[in-house]
């Protein structure tokens, strides 16, 4: 879901699309609050929103935190996705 919202916003950066992106992140944050396994992706998408706001340093911190948490939790599946923004920085 968040990938779709992110792609739509990047293609058409309107306030309405930004609100959808923020609403999607809010849903993910609620999920991550209940299920710890969702926390790395929440941090990952927070990083993307920060990147879109040109807050590169803060975004990199979120991406780094997301990767470290995923490794700690043993979430192998998400590691390549979480590593990608750090290799582009």
C-alpha positions as a Markdown table, in Angstrom:
| # | Residue | x | y | z |
|---|---|---|---|---|
| 1 | Unk | 0.0 | 0.0 | 0.0 |
| 2 | Unk | 2.7 | 2.5 | 1.0 |
| 3 | Unk | 4.7 | 1.7 | -2.2 |
| 4 | Unk | 1.7 | 2.7 | -4.2 |
| 5 | Unk | 1.1 | 5.9 | -2.3 |
| 6 | Unk | 4.7 | 6.8 | -2.6 |
| 7 | Unk | 4.9 | 6.1 | -6.3 |
| 8 | Unk | 1.7 | 8.2 | -6.9 |
| 9 | Unk | 3.1 | 11.1 | -4.9 |
| 10 | Unk | 6.4 | 11.0 | -6.7 |
| 11 | Unk | 4.6 | 11.1 | -10.1 |
| 12 | Unk | 2.1 | 13.7 | -9.0 |
| 13 | Unk | 3.2 | 15.7 | -5.9 |
| 14 | Unk | -0.1 | 17.3 | -5.0 |
| 15 | Unk | -1.4 | 18.1 | -1.5 |
| 16 | Unk | -4.1 | 15.4 | -1.8 |
| 17 | Unk | -1.5 | 12.7 | -2.7 |
| 18 | Unk | 0.7 | 13.9 | 0.2 |
| 19 | Unk | -2.3 | 13.4 | 2.6 |
| 20 | Unk | -2.8 | 9.9 | 1.2 |
| 21 | Unk | 0.8 | 9.2 | 1.9 |
| 22 | Unk | 0.6 | 10.5 | 5.5 |
| 23 | Unk | -2.7 | 8.6 | 6.1 |
| 24 | Unk | -1.0 | 5.4 | 4.9 |
| 25 | Unk | 1.9 | 6.0 | 7.2 |
| 26 | Unk | -0.5 | 6.5 | 10.1 |
| 27 | Unk | -2.1 | 3.1 | 9.4 |
| 28 | Unk | 1.3 | 1.5 | 9.3 |
| 29 | Unk | 2.3 | 3.2 | 12.5 |
| 30 | Unk | -0.8 | 1.8 | 14.2 |
| 31 | Unk | 0.1 | -1.7 | 12.9 |
| 32 | Unk | 3.7 | -1.3 | 14.1 |
| 33 | Unk | 2.5 | -0.2 | 17.5 |
| 34 | Unk | 0.7 | -3.6 | 17.9 |
| 35 | Unk | 3.1 | -5.8 | 15.9 |
| 36 | Unk | 6.8 | -5.1 | 16.4 |
| 37 | Unk | 7.5 | -6.7 | 13.0 |
| 38 | Unk | 6.0 | -3.7 | 11.3 |
| 39 | Unk | 8.4 | -1.2 | 13.0 |
| 40 | Unk | 11.2 | -1.4 | 10.4 |
| 41 | Unk | 8.9 | -0.7 | 7.5 |
| 42 | Unk | 7.3 | 2.2 | 9.5 |
| 43 | Unk | 10.8 | 3.7 | 9.9 |
| 44 | Unk | 11.6 | 3.0 | 6.3 |
| 45 | Unk | 8.6 | 4.9 | 5.0 |
| 46 | Unk | 9.1 | 7.7 | 7.6 |
| 47 | Unk | 12.6 | 8.0 | 5.9 |
| 48 | Unk | 11.0 | 8.3 | 2.5 |
| 49 | Unk | 8.7 | 11.1 | 3.7 |
| 50 | Unk | 11.7 | 12.9 | 5.2 |
| 51 | Unk | 13.6 | 12.5 | 1.9 |
| 52 | Unk | 10.7 | 14.0 | 0.0 |
| 53 | Unk | 10.9 | 17.0 | 2.4 |
| 54 | Unk | 14.6 | 17.3 | 1.5 |
| 55 | Unk | 15.6 | 16.3 | 5.1 |
| 56 | Unk | 18.3 | 13.9 | 3.8 |
| 57 | Unk | 20.2 | 13.5 | 7.1 |
| 58 | Unk | 17.1 | 12.7 | 9.1 |
| 59 | Unk | 16.0 | 10.3 | 6.4 |
| 60 | Unk | 19.3 | 8.5 | 6.4 |
| 61 | Unk | 19.0 | 8.1 | 10.2 |
| 62 | Unk | 15.5 | 6.5 | 9.7 |
| 63 | Unk | 16.7 | 4.2 | 7.0 |
| 64 | Unk | 19.7 | 3.1 | 9.2 |
| 65 | Unk | 17.4 | 2.6 | 12.2 |
| 66 | Unk | 15.0 | 0.5 | 10.1 |
| 67 | Unk | 17.8 | -1.7 | 8.8 |
| 68 | Unk | 19.3 | -2.3 | 12.2 |
| 69 | Unk | 15.9 | -3.1 | 13.8 |
| 70 | Unk | 15.0 | -5.5 | 11.0 |
| 71 | Unk | 18.4 | -7.3 | 11.5 |
| 72 | Unk | 17.8 | -7.4 | 15.2 |
| 73 | Unk | 14.3 | -8.9 | 14.7 |
| 74 | Unk | 15.6 | -11.4 | 12.1 |
| 75 | Unk | 13.4 | -10.0 | 9.4 |
| 76 | Unk | 15.4 | -11.3 | 6.4 |
| 77 | Unk | 12.7 | -10.7 | 3.8 |
| 78 | Unk | 12.8 | -6.9 | 4.1 |
| 79 | Unk | 16.6 | -6.5 | 4.3 |
| 80 | Unk | 17.2 | -5.8 | 0.6 |
| 81 | Unk | 14.5 | -3.2 | 0.5 |
| 82 | Unk | 15.7 | -1.5 | 3.7 |
| 83 | Unk | 19.4 | -1.5 | 2.4 |
| 84 | Unk | 18.6 | 0.1 | -1.0 |
| 85 | Unk | 18.1 | 3.8 | 0.2 |
| 86 | Unk | 21.4 | 3.6 | 2.1 |
| 87 | Unk | 23.3 | 2.5 | -1.0 |
| 88 | Unk | 21.8 | 5.4 | -2.9 |
| 89 | Unk | 22.8 | 8.0 | -0.3 |
